[in-house]
């Protein structure tokens, strides 16, 4: 019985970098915007920084699960 070689990895898509950048910017803008609206509505000053951190963190997690090796 001969072992078959592993299949070659899928070709790298040239748009992956732009997609990753859009995930990061989109996460920051979305959650920073939600934080900014909550700060305006509740007259506080901590939701915007929390939204920025949360948006960046969730974007990184999304990128990880999207591009991890199977």
Secondary structure, DSSP 8 states (H G I E B T S, - for coil): -------------TTHHHHHHHHHHHHHHHHHHHHHHHHHHHT-SSHHHHHHHHHHHHHHHHHHHHH---
